[in-house]
Amino acid sequence: MPLPLIRAHQTLIPRGFVIKNVTGTPQILNPATEQFVPQDAGTDGGGTGFDVAAVIWLAFSFVVGAPMAIAGIRLWRITTGVGIGLAAAVCSWAALNNSVNNNGVPDAVLTAIVMGFFVLGFVIGIFEIGRVAGISLLGITGGLAFGIRADLLKPGLLISDLNVFFANWVVVAAFGALGGGMMVSQRTQRAGILFGSASVGTFLVGLGVDLVMYRQAGMSRGLRFLFDRNASHALDIVVGGYTPTLTTQIIIAVSMGLTPILAFIQHRAFKHPFSRRARPESLAPLPDFFEEKNAEGGPQRQTFLFNLWSGAQTFKPTSRSRFSL
């Protein structure tokens, strides 16, 4: 919440630190040691202005978000890669920001680490071994992206009372569970992929637009306020609060409204199944790097790389997976 709204002499935050405001200058106290916690700016890898870290996040938002928003259902392995990559990036970003001390980590370094997690998850997701996880995490992250925006619509988040801050995460978790649940049944899986793709896409594009207009003071600030409860960032994040402009609120609302619209447009534009994996009897000739040759130059056996890509060793024509799209 904004600094002027903290009137109590002492406010206990559920994360485990206390905001003391006896003299009119807020200070952060560790209740276990009764020592003041040294503070650092809670930039959380987002950068400042349009520095290197900020530009990386800006480019990432549009490069990943735009294709997912308009064609996620048709991108197949790219979409499953994004599902795992985004989950890895969000988890690593939140974990790092909530565990560093007041010395912090340079924004460019933290951004590079998070992007490394995204690339690792993306690479896993483009192979058959990551297909089920990619589809599942796409649904979960799509739901989370929608729930997070619901929280960011209001100054101080949807539920602004710090004593029940966890309720904001209940909202986020409910949407995440709904998105993930849509991937379980074959009847709703296509709808789940459509919604998940459109949701993460519109979230990222909306974030990119807001970064251009307000840099780290808009949606970026709201995300840090929601995710970051590091005691070393409390003075900046918790006391500084989250007060979005009307324009930021409009961007968030429009991105939420576009989610079902773009999901429906994708459904109408791309009628083919999500998976484009060929059946064994209709496999096209393989590139050389997917085949090993015998002494006479003929194909000897499928390579590990091919099996990793296609799942040929575990493909069972008579079985139907819940994740068969």
N, C-alpha and C positions, 0 to 999 in steps of 0.2 A: 504494500500500500504506500501511497505517497508519504513523505516525511511529515507534513503537517498533520496527518491523521493519527500519528502515534502520540497519544496524549498520556498514556499510562506511564508510571515511573519505570515499570519493568514488564516486559512481555516475554512469555515463554513460548518458544517455537518448538513444535513437535519433533523436529529433526535433532534437537539436543543442544541448542544454544539459546542464550537469553539476550534480548535487546534492552539495554539499560538507557534510560533517558532522564536521569535525575537532574542534570545541569542544563538540559536543553540541547546537548550534543550527544546524539546516540552513540553507544558503544556496544560491542558484542562481547558477551561473557560466556566462558565455558563453565556450566554449573558444576561439573565434576571436579575441576581443579580450582574454580573460583578465580581464574586468571583471564585477563582480557585477550581476545583472539586477534592476532595481527591480521590486517585486512589487505586485500589486493583487488584490483579492478576485475569485475566479472565479465570480461570480454568473451571468455569461453571459446576461443578460437575463431570468433566471428570477425576479428580484425577491427580496424578503425577507419572510417571514411571509405575510401576506395584503395586501400593498401592491398598487398599481395593476397593475404588470406581472404579479404572481403571479395576480391575479384574472382578468386577460385570458387567461393560459395555461389556467387552470382552466376558464373558460367555453368556450374554444376546444376543449379536450379533449372535453367532453361534447357540445357543439353539433355538432361535426364527427364525433366518434367514434360516438355512439349510432346515428344513422341509417345510417352505413356498416356497423355491426356487424349490424343487423337487417334492412336492406333495400337494401344497396348494389347488388345485381343489378337492382333495379327503379327506381333513381333516375336511370339513363341519363345525361343530360348533367351532372347534379350529380356523379355518380360520376366521369366523365372529368375534370370540373373539379377535383375533389378530388385526383385522381391527379397532375395537373400542379401544382396549388397546393401540395400537400405536398412534392413534389420540389423546387420552387422555395424553399419555406420552409426545408427542411432544409439545402439547399446554402448558402443565404444565411446562415443561423444559424451553420453550421460555419465558413464563410469569415470572417465578421465576428469571431467569437470567437477565431479563431486568428491574426488579423492586427492586432488593436488592441494598443496599448502599455499601459504601466502606468497611464496616465491614464484609460484605459477609456472606455466610452460608457455614459451613464445607462441603467439597465435599461428604463425606460419608452420611451426613444428606440429602443433596440435592438429591443425587442419590436414597436414600431410599424413599424420598417423590415421586419422579418421578416414581419409580418402583411400589409404592403403587397405583398411578393413573393407571398405566398399568394393574395391577392385578384387580383393580375395574372395568375398562373397559372390560377386558377379561372375567370376571365373568358375566357381563351383556350380553356380546356378545354370550356366549355359550347357553343362553336360547332363547326360541322362541321370547320373547319380544324384544330382541336385534337383531333379524335376519336381518330386513330391514336396520337398522342403520349399522350393521356390514358389509353387502354387499356394501352399499353406501360408507362407510368410507374406505373400502378396495380399492375401485376404486380410491377414491380421494388420499389416502396416497400412492398408487402405482404410480399414476401420479406425485405426489409431489416428491417421491423418485427419479424418473427419471429426473425431471426438476432440482432438487437440484444437481444431479451429473453433469448435463450439465453445470451448473454454476461453479462447482468445478474443471472443466477440466483445466481452465487457472489460472495462478497466478493472484491474485487480483480479481478473479471471472471473469465470462464471459464478463461482462461489468465493467471495472475496474475504470471508472471515478466516484469519490465519489459524484459528483454533480448529477449524474443520477443513483445512487445506486439502486433506486426503480425499475429500468428496469430489474435488476436481479430477483426481485420478480414477475415481470410481466411474465417472462419466466416460473418460477416455478408455478405460478397460472394457466397459460395456460395449462400446462401438467396436473395439478390437476383437472382442469375443464374437460379436455378431458377424463381422467380416470373415473371421476365421471359420465360424460355423457354416457359412455359406459354401465353403470348399469341401465339406464332408460328404454331402449328397450329390450324386450325379445330376439330379434334377435342378439343383441350384448352383452348381459349380460354374457354369458359363456366366450366369448373372454375377457370381462372386468375382470372377476374373474381370468382367466388364467394370463392375463398381470399384474393385481394388485398383485397377489400372487408371481409371478416370480420377479416382480420389487422390492417389499419390501424385498423379500428373498435375491436377489443378492446385494441389497444395504447393508443389514446388514452383510452378509458374507464378502463383500468387505471391509466394515468398520472394521470387526473383523481382517481380514488379515492385513490391514494397521495398526491397533492398535498394532499387534504383532511386525510388522517391525519398525514402526516409533512412536509408542505410541501416545502422544498428539500433535505431530508436523505435521501430515499428514492430512488425511480427517477430523479428529477431529478438527484440527485448522481451516480448511475451514468451517466446520459447525458453529463453534463459530463466525467466521468472518462474515458469512452470517446472522446468527440469532441474535447475541448479539450487540445491539447498546446502551447499558447502558453507561451513561456518566462516571460512576465510573470504567469502564473497558476500556475506550477509548484508554488510553495510551498503554495498552497491546494489545488490539484487533485491533483497527483501525490503530494506528501508527505502531504497530508491523507488521501488514499485514498478507497476506496469500501467501506463496511461496512454493507450493508443489514440491517435487522431481519428477524426471521423472518416477520413479517407482510408486509413488502414482498416477500420471496421467495415467499410464498404468493400474493400478488396477481399477481405476474408469472407464476407457474406456472398459476394458474387462468385467466388471460387467454390463455395459450398453449393450454391444454386446450379452452377455449371456441371457439377459432378454427375448427377443423374441424366442431364441432357446429353453430355458427351458420351456417357455409357450407352445410352439409347442410340445415338448416332453411330457409334462403333458397331453396335449390334446389327443395325440395318445395313451398314456399309460393308461389313466383313462377315459374311454368312457362313464361311467355311469353319470347320472345327479349329479349336485353338492349336492342337498339335498338328504338325505337318510331317510327322515321322512316317516313313514308308514301311509297309508291311514287308516281311522277308521275301515273299515271292515277287515283289515289284520294286526291289531295290535297284537303283540306277547304278551304272558302272562307277567304281570308286576311284577317287584321285590316287595317284601313286603313293602318297604318304599315308594313305589308309590301308594299303595292302603290302604284304611281304611277298617276295618272289622266291620260287624255288630255284634249283640249279639250272633248269631249262628256261627260266624267265617267266614261267606261268605263276598264277596266284597260288600261294601256299596255304595261308590261313589269315583270318581276320586279326588285325593287330590290336594291342591293348587300347590304343587311341581310338580305334573305331568302336570297340566294345564300350569304352567309356562314353563316347558320344551317343551311340544308338541303343545301348543296353541290350545288344543282340544276345549275349550269353544268358540273360535272364528273361528274355521275351517269351511269353507263353500265349500262343494264339487263342487258347481255349479259356483263358482267365480274363476277367474284367476287373481292373483296378478302380478304386473309388476316384483315382486321379487319372482317368483315362482320356481326358480331353486332349 
